[in-house]
Amino acid sequence: KLALKQGADLVPVYSFGENEVYKQLIFDDDSWWRMVQKRLQKILGFAPCLFHGCGLFFPESWGLVPYCKPITTVVGEPITVPKIEEPTQDVIDMYHAMYI
């Protein structure tokens, strides 16, 4: 919708392997941490998660630096979008289908 209002071209981009650069801590269903996570989910509307990467100086330690895993990014052909001040839902759906 914003692309149509601005007349900005759309470029579809997708990356593979992003889920591998960090590890998520999964809590047991009966643990205290899981209870806190569920309580925060009710308050915030989403379940916050704890994640980690490798350490800055030692790869086997925990840290916030992402693990060295390959990420493959695929870039599609640009989709030319006309500038339409008030696009209808049909036009939005058509360009959304082209993007997908």
N, CA and C atoms as a LAMMPS dump frame, in Angstrom:
ITEM: TIMESTEP
0
ITEM: NUMBER OF ATOMS
300
ITEM: BOX BOUNDS ff ff ff
-5.0000000000000000e+02 5.0000000000000000e+02
-5.0000000000000000e+02 5.0000000000000000e+02
-5.0000000000000000e+02 5.0000000000000000e+02
ITEM: ATOMS id mol type element x y z
1 1 1 N 0.83 -1.189 0
2 1 2 C 0 0 0
3 1 3 C 0.876 1.255 0
4 2 1 N 1.916 1.239 0.834
5 2 2 C 2.816 2.388 0.876
6 2 3 C 3.559 2.568 -0.439
7 3 1 N 3.976 1.467 -1.05
8 3 2 C 4.679 1.548 -2.336
9 3 3 C 3.762 2.157 -3.392
10 4 1 N 2.494 1.788 -3.382
11 4 2 C 1.544 2.343 -4.338
12 4 3 C 1.311 3.83 -4.075
13 5 1 N 1.195 4.22 -2.833
14 5 2 C 0.978 5.629 -2.51
15 5 3 C 2.187 6.49 -2.885
16 6 1 N 3.393 5.922 -2.779
17 6 2 C 4.611 6.67 -3.079
18 6 3 C 5.11 6.464 -4.507
19 7 1 N 4.612 5.426 -5.17
20 7 2 C 5.104 5.102 -6.504
21 7 3 C 6.496 4.498 -6.467
22 8 1 N 6.831 3.819 -5.382
23 8 2 C 8.154 3.217 -5.201
24 8 3 C 8.164 1.798 -5.751
25 9 1 N 9.209 1.459 -6.491
26 9 2 C 9.343 0.102 -7.009
27 9 3 C 9.586 -0.878 -5.865
28 10 1 N 9.111 -2.094 -6.049
29 10 2 C 9.305 -3.164 -5.071
30 10 3 C 10.366 -4.12 -5.572
31 11 1 N 11.276 -4.511 -4.699
32 11 2 C 12.298 -5.498 -5.04
33 11 3 C 12.163 -6.655 -4.059
34 12 1 N 11.679 -7.825 -4.54
35 12 2 C 11.555 -8.964 -3.627
36 12 3 C 12.929 -9.511 -3.237
37 13 1 N 13.126 -9.677 -1.946
38 13 2 C 14.399 -10.18 -1.418
39 13 3 C 14.08 -11.225 -0.355
40 14 1 N 14.79 -12.353 -0.394
41 14 2 C 14.598 -13.399 0.61
42 14 3 C 15.958 -13.959 0.986
43 15 1 N 16.177 -14.168 2.275
44 15 2 C 17.442 -14.722 2.752
45 15 3 C 17.205 -16.077 3.399
46 16 1 N 18.069 -17.027 3.095
47 16 2 C 18.028 -18.367 3.669
48 16 3 C 19.177 -18.513 4.662
49 17 1 N 18.91 -19.136 5.795
50 17 2 C 19.955 -19.421 6.771
51 17 3 C 20.015 -18.448 7.93
52 18 1 N 19.123 -17.463 7.967
53 18 2 C 19.156 -16.492 9.062
54 18 3 C 18.854 -17.123 10.418
55 19 1 N 18.04 -18.173 10.424
56 19 2 C 17.682 -18.819 11.687
57 19 3 C 18.843 -19.581 12.306
58 20 1 N 19.91 -19.773 11.559
59 20 2 C 21.034 -20.567 12.052
60 20 3 C 22.118 -19.726 12.727
61 21 1 N 22.048 -18.402 12.645
62 21 2 C 23.132 -17.571 13.171
63 21 3 C 23.015 -17.327 14.674
64 22 1 N 21.862 -17.605 15.258
65 22 2 C 21.679 -17.522 16.705
66 22 3 C 20.977 -18.784 17.186
67 23 1 N 21.204 -19.142 18.435
68 23 2 C 20.51 -20.26 19.057
69 23 3 C 19.549 -19.708 20.105
70 24 1 N 18.377 -20.312 20.181
71 24 2 C 17.363 -19.875 21.136
72 24 3 C 17.314 -20.852 22.3
73 25 1 N 17.165 -20.31 23.495
74 25 2 C 17.012 -21.159 24.666
75 25 3 C 15.549 -21.598 24.759
76 26 1 N 15.321 -22.892 24.791
77 26 2 C 13.974 -23.456 24.912
78 26 3 C 13.824 -23.971 26.337
79 27 1 N 12.824 -23.45 27.031
80 27 2 C 12.61 -23.829 28.436
81 27 3 C 11.659 -25.015 28.525
82 28 1 N 11.871 -25.875 29.538
83 28 2 C 10.959 -26.985 29.802
84 28 3 C 9.594 -26.438 30.203
85 29 1 N 8.541 -27.171 29.872
86 29 2 C 7.184 -26.711 30.137
87 29 3 C 6.903 -26.464 31.62
88 30 1 N 7.561 -27.216 32.485
89 30 2 C 7.294 -27.072 33.918
90 30 3 C 8.332 -26.213 34.639
91 31 1 N 9.161 -25.498 33.914
92 31 2 C 10.214 -24.702 34.549
93 31 3 C 9.702 -23.316 34.951
94 32 1 N 10.432 -22.696 35.871
95 32 2 C 10.111 -21.356 36.341
96 32 3 C 10.254 -20.348 35.209
97 33 1 N 11.278 -20.518 34.374
98 33 2 C 11.511 -19.588 33.251
99 33 3 C 10.364 -19.627 32.25
100 34 1 N 9.809 -20.817 32.014
101 34 2 C 8.683 -20.941 31.086
102 34 3 C 7.447 -20.239 31.643
103 35 1 N 7.255 -20.312 32.957
104 35 2 C 6.138 -19.64 33.596
105 35 3 C 6.283 -18.113 33.435
106 36 1 N 7.479 -17.604 33.641
107 36 2 C 7.731 -16.17 33.468
108 36 3 C 7.498 -15.772 32.013
109 37 1 N 7.957 -16.591 31.09
110 37 2 C 7.779 -16.31 29.662
111 37 3 C 6.294 -16.246 29.291
112 38 1 N 5.5 -17.17 29.803
113 38 2 C 4.067 -17.18 29.515
114 38 3 C 3.362 -15.987 30.164
115 39 1 N 3.781 -15.619 31.349
116 39 2 C 3.193 -14.449 32.015
117 39 3 C 3.493 -13.183 31.214
118 40 1 N 4.728 -13.037 30.753
119 40 2 C 5.085 -11.881 29.928
120 40 3 C 4.332 -11.892 28.598
121 41 1 N 4.069 -13.092 28.074
122 41 2 C 3.308 -13.192 26.829
123 41 3 C 1.897 -12.634 27.013
124 42 1 N 1.29 -12.916 28.154
125 42 2 C -0.054 -12.384 28.414
126 42 3 C -0.027 -10.866 28.544
127 43 1 N 1.007 -10.343 29.159
128 43 2 C 1.108 -8.898 29.376
129 43 3 C 1.484 -8.17 28.089
130 44 1 N 2.5 -8.665 27.384
131 44 2 C 3.048 -7.97 26.215
132 44 3 C 2.352 -8.314 24.906
133 45 1 N 1.733 -9.496 24.848
134 45 2 C 1.094 -9.926 23.608
135 45 3 C 2.005 -10.781 22.738
136 46 1 N 3.247 -10.985 23.146
137 46 2 C 4.17 -11.873 22.449
138 46 3 C 5.087 -12.504 23.487
139 47 1 N 5.646 -13.653 23.127
140 47 2 C 6.517 -14.37 24.058
141 47 3 C 7.967 -13.949 23.827
142 48 1 N 8.552 -13.221 24.771
143 48 2 C 9.96 -12.865 24.61
144 48 3 C 10.824 -14.115 24.705
145 49 1 N 11.88 -14.144 23.938
146 49 2 C 12.763 -15.31 23.947
147 49 3 C 14.184 -14.886 24.293
148 50 1 N 14.946 -15.827 24.78
149 50 2 C 16.357 -15.61 25.053
150 50 3 C 17.165 -16.317 23.966
151 51 1 N 18.123 -15.61 23.42
152 51 2 C 18.944 -16.178 22.36
153 51 3 C 20.406 -15.832 22.626
154 52 1 N 21.28 -16.541 21.942
155 52 2 C 22.707 -16.261 22.09
156 52 3 C 23.446 -16.654 20.819
157 53 1 N 24.583 -16.053 20.666
158 53 2 C 25.501 -16.386 19.583
159 53 3 C 26.801 -16.828 20.205
160 54 1 N 27.89 -16.555 19.539
161 54 2 C 29.189 -16.935 20.095
162 54 3 C 29.845 -15.708 20.727
163 55 1 N 30.887 -15.962 21.491
164 55 2 C 31.602 -14.891 22.147
165 55 3 C 32.463 -14.106 21.171
166 56 1 N 32.866 -12.939 21.573
167 56 2 C 33.648 -12.061 20.711
168 56 3 C 35.049 -12.606 20.463
169 57 1 N 35.678 -13.152 21.489
170 57 2 C 37.057 -13.62 21.36
171 57 3 C 37.189 -15.136 21.315
172 58 1 N 36.224 -15.861 21.871
173 58 2 C 36.281 -17.312 21.909
174 58 3 C 35.008 -17.88 21.294
175 59 1 N 35.092 -18.565 20.153
176 59 2 C 33.898 -19.051 19.472
177 59 3 C 33.067 -20.039 20.279
178 60 1 N 33.661 -20.73 21.247
179 60 2 C 32.895 -21.702 22.021
180 60 3 C 32.169 -21.071 23.211
181 61 1 N 32.402 -19.79 23.475
182 61 2 C 31.707 -19.119 24.564
183 61 3 C 30.418 -18.482 24.059
184 62 1 N 29.542 -18.11 24.993
185 62 2 C 28.283 -17.463 24.638
186 62 3 C 28.498 -15.969 24.493
187 63 1 N 27.734 -15.375 23.599
188 63 2 C 27.813 -13.934 23.406
189 63 3 C 26.717 -13.469 22.467
190 64 1 N 26.845 -12.248 21.986
191 64 2 C 25.854 -11.686 21.077
192 64 3 C 26.335 -11.609 19.636
193 65 1 N 27.546 -12.07 19.385
194 65 2 C 28.062 -12.101 18.018
195 65 3 C 27.43 -13.299 17.308
196 66 1 N 26.889 -13.131 16.099
197 66 2 C 26.257 -14.266 15.413
198 66 3 C 27.274 -15.359 15.077
199 67 1 N 26.79 -16.59 15.061
200 67 2 C 27.637 -17.705 14.647
201 67 3 C 27.994 -17.555 13.169
202 68 1 N 29.135 -18.085 12.787
203 68 2 C 29.573 -18.019 11.386
204 68 3 C 28.843 -19.102 10.587
205 69 1 N 27.686 -18.765 10.104
206 69 2 C 26.886 -19.667 9.279
207 69 3 C 26.583 -18.949 7.975
208 70 1 N 26.516 -19.672 6.861
209 70 2 C 26.237 -19.002 5.587
210 70 3 C 24.797 -18.505 5.502
211 71 1 N 24.636 -17.321 4.961
212 71 2 C 23.316 -16.764 4.666
213 71 3 C 23.283 -16.493 3.17
214 72 1 N 22.333 -17.115 2.495
215 72 2 C 22.174 -16.933 1.049
216 72 3 C 21.01 -15.993 0.812
217 73 1 N 21.263 -14.893 0.117
218 73 2 C 20.228 -13.912 -0.175
219 73 3 C 19.916 -13.94 -1.66
220 74 1 N 18.626 -14.047 -1.968
221 74 2 C 18.154 -14.078 -3.351
222 74 3 C 17.405 -12.774 -3.605
223 75 1 N 17.784 -12.073 -4.674
224 75 2 C 17.153 -10.805 -5.035
225 75 3 C 16.403 -11.001 -6.341
226 76 1 N 15.106 -10.66 -6.338
227 76 2 C 14.278 -10.823 -7.526
228 76 3 C 14.306 -9.589 -8.414
229 77 1 N 13.597 -9.688 -9.511
230 77 2 C 13.474 -8.564 -10.438
231 77 3 C 12.619 -7.466 -9.807
232 78 1 N 12.986 -6.198 -10.015
233 78 2 C 12.156 -5.107 -9.484
234 78 3 C 10.767 -5.092 -10.118
235 79 1 N 9.786 -4.751 -9.325
236 79 2 C 8.404 -4.634 -9.794
237 79 3 C 8.077 -3.144 -9.845
238 80 1 N 7.803 -2.645 -11.033
239 80 2 C 7.458 -1.236 -11.189
240 80 3 C 6.043 -1.007 -10.676
241 81 1 N 5.899 -0.031 -9.79
242 81 2 C 4.618 0.25 -9.146
243 81 3 C 4.207 1.679 -9.498
244 82 1 N 2.978 1.864 -10.009
245 82 2 C 2.522 3.222 -10.308
246 82 3 C 2.153 3.971 -9.028
247 83 1 N 2.194 5.288 -9.102
248 83 2 C 1.801 6.091 -7.948
249 83 3 C 0.287 6.278 -7.979
250 84 1 N -0.386 5.769 -6.939
251 84 2 C -1.842 5.866 -6.813
252 84 3 C -2.123 6.42 -5.416
253 85 1 N -2.733 7.578 -5.355
254 85 2 C -2.988 8.246 -4.063
255 85 3 C -3.818 7.381 -3.112
256 86 1 N -4.913 6.819 -3.606
257 86 2 C -5.785 5.973 -2.79
258 86 3 C -6.016 4.643 -3.511
259 87 1 N -5.076 3.688 -3.371
260 87 2 C -5.239 2.412 -4.069
261 87 3 C -6.369 1.578 -3.472
262 88 1 N -7.092 0.873 -4.335
263 88 2 C -8.154 -0.014 -3.863
264 88 3 C -7.529 -1.305 -3.346
265 89 1 N -8.299 -2.054 -2.603
266 89 2 C -7.793 -3.315 -2.05
267 89 3 C -7.462 -4.305 -3.159
268 90 1 N -8.207 -4.272 -4.264
269 90 2 C -7.924 -5.165 -5.4
270 90 3 C -6.555 -4.867 -5.999
271 91 1 N -6.217 -3.589 -6.144
272 91 2 C -4.913 -3.203 -6.691
273 91 3 C -3.805 -3.598 -5.72
274 92 1 N -4.023 -3.372 -4.443
275 92 2 C -3.036 -3.758 -3.429
276 92 3 C -2.81 -5.266 -3.478
277 93 1 N -3.88 -6.041 -3.542
278 93 2 C -3.771 -7.503 -3.605
279 93 3 C -3.045 -7.959 -4.859
280 94 1 N -3.279 -7.278 -5.986
281 94 2 C -2.621 -7.654 -7.235
282 94 3 C -1.101 -7.472 -7.132
283 95 1 N -0.656 -6.326 -6.615
284 95 2 C 0.781 -6.098 -6.49
285 95 3 C 1.393 -6.961 -5.387
286 96 1 N 0.618 -7.267 -4.365
287 96 2 C 1.107 -8.164 -3.321
288 96 3 C 1.34 -9.569 -3.902
289 97 1 N 0.404 -10.031 -4.735
290 97 2 C 0.561 -11.346 -5.374
291 97 3 C 1.772 -11.351 -6.304
292 98 1 N 2.003 -10.245 -7.012
293 98 2 C 3.191 -10.159 -7.879
294 98 3 C 4.468 -10.235 -7.054
295 99 1 N 4.473 -9.569 -5.899
296 99 2 C 5.65 -9.572 -5.024
297 99 3 C 5.941 -10.96 -4.48
298 100 1 N 4.884 -11.647 -4.082
299 100 2 C 5.05 -12.996 -3.522
300 100 3 C 5.478 -13.947 -4.613
